[in-house]
Amino acid sequence: MSRWSGLPASLDHRVRQLAVQLRRLKDHSGLSLAALAARTPYSKSSWERYLNGKKLPPAGAVEALARLCGADVTRLLALHEVAAQAWSAGGRGLMTEARPQGPQAPQAPAPRAPRVPPGPPVAPGRSGPPPQAAARDEPPLPAVHSAAHTAVHPAPAPAAGRQVPLGPLVLGALAVLVVALPVLRPWQDDLAAGRGAGAAMAGRGSGAGPEFTPRPGETFGCRLQLRDGALYAGHSRTGSAVLGSGAEGWDVVEAQCLLRRHGYDPGVVDGVIGGRTLRAVKRLQAGSGLPTDGIVDPGTWKALRR
């Protein structure tokens, strides 16, 4: 039996669980690090980093060790997937290598827009000549006349080849929008409400309920239902989450409710895997013919949902 050094205290519990399982397989096989390097595509120093929590092993290394020791490849790869998510999340005590940043190139100052002299003044009641294209970038605004002026001096029909001013068209479109908004508003509110309800049901269906915050002494109820031949307790619909000792969350609440339903007392339903919940999981696994390691994996979820 190898004498392992302690894993880093800041290591996430999901990465720690993967490292512990790999260490057990290595000890069970009786192979040294040099023997592992000789029988797998990974070097001795790489295995030393993988097994001591200094670096997350790739999926190929996990699969190679599982096949070499005759272990369940699917289960170990599920553990690796969860550990990889925790490792890539960062900010949880995982060891990451900081990349040096090179000097940033100085930013060139933004060019100033040229100052444009104001155009000639326009006499009241008359539209002046359009400004020059070189002087302004914006199109000229149409002249606005009073109602009396329009009645006395009606606007002549546009000559052939002359552009029609866009001002009346824009005002007409705005008037249509003003009339249509009160009609469309209730429909938009109903649609938004439908989207919100659908998003909430979708999030709950995938196990992503409200944020789980454990509080001392807080417990949760179990609302057991049978849907499509599977048991659910109303907290999570997952069937693939991997939960080990110390895990917490709504998936744990779901597992504790289902353990109690099958007659295995997990203690209080508080959403945290402690000693009693761990022993209840092992008893369920033993009764279902599963490996009694106390880890809730996809195979254990199937037994819980039955």
C-alpha positions in Angstrom: 0.0 0.0 0.0 1.4 3.4 -1.1 1.8 6.1 1.5 0.3 9.1 -0.1 0.9 12.7 0.9 -2.1 14.8 1.8 -4.0 16.6 -1.0 -3.9 20.4 -1.1 -6.4 21.8 1.4 -7.7 24.3 -1.1 -8.7 21.6 -3.6 -12.3 21.5 -4.6 -14.1 18.4 -3.1 -15.1 17.2 -6.6 -11.5 17.2 -7.8 -10.4 15.7 -4.5 -12.9 12.8 -5.0 -11.5 12.0 -8.4 -7.9 12.0 -7.1 -8.9 9.7 -4.2 -10.5 7.2 -6.6 -7.5 7.2 -8.9 -5.2 6.6 -5.9 -7.3 3.6 -4.9 -7.1 2.1 -8.4 -3.4 2.6 -8.4 -2.9 1.0 -5.0 -5.2 -1.9 -5.9 -3.3 -2.6 -9.1 0.1 -2.7 -7.2 1.7 -0.7 -10.1 4.4 1.9 -9.4 4.4 5.3 -11.1 7.2 4.0 -13.4 5.0 1.0 -14.3 2.1 3.2 -15.0 4.2 5.3 -17.3 5.4 2.2 -19.1 1.9 0.9 -19.7 0.2 4.2 -20.5 1.0 7.1 -22.8 1.6 9.4 -19.8 5.0 10.0 -18.1 5.9 9.2 -14.5 6.0 12.9 -13.6 2.6 13.4 -15.1 1.1 10.6 -13.0 2.7 12.1 -9.9 1.0 15.4 -10.6 -2.4 13.8 -11.4 -2.4 11.6 -8.2 -1.3 14.4 -5.9 -3.9 17.0 -7.0 -1.3 19.2 -8.7 -2.9 19.0 -12.1 -6.3 17.7 -13.4 -5.7 14.5 -15.4 -7.1 14.4 -18.9 -9.9 12.1 -19.7 -7.6 9.8 -21.6 -5.4 9.2 -18.5 -8.5 8.4 -16.4 -9.8 6.0 -19.0 -6.4 4.3 -19.4 -6.0 3.7 -15.7 -9.6 2.4 -15.4 -9.1 -0.1 -18.2 -5.7 -1.1 -16.8 -7.2 -1.9 -13.4 -10.5 -3.4 -14.8 -12.6 -0.6 -13.2 -15.9 1.0 -14.4 -14.8 3.3 -17.1 -18.2 5.1 -17.4 -18.4 5.9 -13.7 -14.8 7.3 -13.6 -15.4 9.4 -16.7 -18.5 10.8 -15.0 -16.4 11.7 -12.0 -13.8 13.3 -14.3 -16.5 15.4 -16.0 -17.7 16.9 -12.8 -14.1 17.5 -11.6 -13.3 19.2 -14.9 -16.2 21.6 -14.5 -15.1 22.5 -11.0 -11.5 22.9 -12.1 -12.4 25.2 -15.0 -14.7 27.3 -12.9 -11.7 28.7 -11.0 -11.9 30.9 -7.9 -12.5 27.9 -5.6 -9.0 27.2 -4.4 -7.9 25.4 -7.5 -4.3 25.8 -8.6 -4.1 27.7 -11.9 -1.1 29.0 -13.7 -1.0 32.8 -14.2 0.0 33.8 -17.6 2.3 36.9 -17.8 0.7 39.7 -19.7 2.8 41.6 -22.1 3.0 45.3 -22.3 -0.1 46.8 -23.8 0.3 49.0 -26.8 -0.6 52.6 -26.2 -3.9 53.6 -27.6 -3.9 56.2 -30.3 -6.0 59.3 -29.5 -9.3 59.4 -31.3 -9.3 61.9 -34.2 -11.3 65.1 -33.6 -14.1 65.9 -35.9 -13.5 69.0 -38.0 -15.4 72.1 -36.9 -18.1 73.1 -39.5 -19.0 76.7 -39.7 -22.7 77.4 -39.4 -24.7 77.9 -42.6 -26.4 81.1 -43.7 -29.5 82.1 -41.7 -32.9 81.3 -43.1 -35.6 83.9 -43.3 -38.8 83.1 -41.2 -41.6 81.4 -43.2 -39.3 80.4 -46.1 -37.1 77.3 -46.5 -33.6 78.2 -47.3 -31.3 76.4 -49.7 -30.1 73.0 -48.6 -26.7 73.0 -46.9 -23.8 71.8 -48.8 -22.9 68.0 -48.6 -19.3 68.9 -47.6 -20.5 71.1 -44.8 -22.8 68.6 -43.0 -23.1 64.9 -42.8 -26.8 64.8 -41.9 -29.6 65.2 -44.5 -31.4 68.5 -44.4 -34.6 68.6 -42.3 -37.8 69.5 -44.2 -39.1 73.0 -43.7 -42.2 73.3 -41.4 -44.9 75.7 -42.3 -47.9 76.8 -40.3 -51.4 75.7 -41.2 -52.4 79.2 -42.4 -49.4 79.4 -44.6 -50.2 76.0 -46.1 -53.8 77.0 -46.8 -52.8 80.2 -48.5 -49.8 78.8 -50.4 -50.4 75.1 -51.1 -47.3 73.1 -51.8 -46.7 72.6 -55.5 -46.7 69.0 -56.8 -43.2 67.5 -57.1 -41.7 67.8 -60.5 -40.6 64.8 -62.4 -37.2 63.5 -61.1 -37.5 65.5 -57.9 -37.1 63.7 -54.6 -40.2 63.6 -52.3 -39.3 64.8 -48.7 -39.2 62.1 -46.1 -40.7 64.3 -43.3 -44.4 63.5 -43.9 -43.6 59.8 -44.3 -41.8 59.7 -41.0 -44.5 61.6 -39.2 -47.1 59.2 -40.7 -45.2 56.1 -39.5 -44.9 57.6 -36.0 -48.7 58.2 -35.9 -49.3 54.6 -36.8 -47.0 53.4 -34.0 -48.7 55.7 -31.5 -52.1 54.2 -32.4 -50.9 50.6 -32.5 -48.9 50.6 -29.2 -52.0 50.5 -26.8 -53.3 47.6 -28.9 -50.0 45.6 -28.9 -49.1 46.3 -25.2 -51.4 43.7 -23.6 -50.3 41.0 -26.1 -46.6 41.8 -25.3 -47.3 41.5 -21.5 -48.9 38.1 -22.0 -46.1 36.9 -24.1 -43.5 38.1 -21.6 -45.4 36.4 -18.8 -45.5 33.1 -20.8 -41.8 33.3 -21.4 -41.1 33.8 -17.7 -43.2 30.9 -16.6 -41.7 28.7 -19.3 -38.1 29.6 -18.2 -38.9 28.9 -14.6 -40.3 25.4 -15.4 -37.3 24.7 -17.7 -34.8 25.7 -15.0 -36.6 23.6 -12.4 -36.8 20.6 -14.8 -33.1 20.6 -15.3 -32.4 20.8 -11.6 -31.4 24.4 -11.6 -33.7 25.8 -9.0 -33.1 28.8 -6.8 -29.6 29.2 -5.4 -29.0 26.8 -2.5 -27.7 28.3 0.7 -27.4 25.9 3.6 -28.4 27.3 7.0 -27.8 25.6 10.4 -30.9 23.7 11.5 -32.8 24.2 8.2 -34.5 21.2 6.8 -36.6 20.6 3.6 -39.8 18.7 2.9 -40.3 15.9 0.4 -43.1 16.0 -2.2 -42.9 12.5 -3.7 -44.5 12.0 -7.1 -44.4 9.2 -9.7 -43.8 10.5 -13.2 -43.3 8.3 -16.2 -42.4 5.4 -13.9 -39.7 7.4 -11.9 -39.9 8.8 -8.4 -39.3 12.6 -7.9 -39.3 14.5 -4.6 -39.8 18.0 -6.1 -36.3 19.4 -5.7 -34.3 18.1 -8.7 -34.8 16.0 -11.8 -31.2 15.1 -12.3 -30.1 11.6 -13.1 -26.4 12.2 -13.8 -25.1 14.5 -11.0 -22.2 12.9 -9.1 -22.4 13.6 -5.3 -19.7 12.6 -2.8 -19.0 13.3 0.8 -19.5 17.0 1.7 -21.5 17.8 -1.4 -24.4 20.2 -0.9 -27.3 21.5 -3.0 -30.8 20.7 -4.3 -29.6 17.5 -5.9 -28.5 16.3 -2.4 -32.0 17.2 -1.0 -33.6 15.1 -3.8 -31.3 12.2 -3.0 -32.0 12.4 0.8 -35.8 12.4 0.1 -35.5 9.3 -2.2 -33.3 7.5 0.3 -35.9 8.0 3.0 -38.6 6.8 0.6 -36.6 3.5 0.1 -36.3 3.0 3.8 -32.6 4.1 4.2 -32.5 6.9 6.9 -30.2 9.7 5.7 -30.8 11.7 8.9 -32.2 15.3 8.5 -33.0 16.4 5.0 -30.7 19.4 5.0 -29.1 19.3 1.5 -25.6 18.3 2.8 -24.0 14.8 2.5 -22.8 14.0 6.0 -22.0 10.7 7.7 -25.6 9.4 8.0 -26.4 10.2 4.4 -23.2 8.5 3.3 -24.0 5.4 5.2 -27.6 5.4 3.8 -26.2 5.6 0.2 -23.9 2.7 0.9 -26.8 0.6 2.2 -28.8 1.4 -0.9 -25.9 0.5 -3.2 -25.4 -2.8 -1.4 -29.1 -3.7 -1.7 -29.0 -2.8 -5.4 -25.8 -4.7 -6.3 -23.8 -1.5 -6.9 -20.3 -0.6 -5.7 -20.6 0.5 -2.1 -18.5 3.6 -2.3 -21.1 6.1 -1.0 -21.0 8.2 -4.2 -24.3 9.0 -5.8 -23.6 8.4 -9.5 -25.9 7.7 -12.5 -26.3 4.1 -11.4 -27.3 5.1 -7.9 -29.8 7.6 -9.3 -31.5 4.8 -11.2 -31.8 2.9 -8.0 -33.2 5.9 -6.2 -35.7 6.8 -9.0 -37.2 3.2 -9.0 
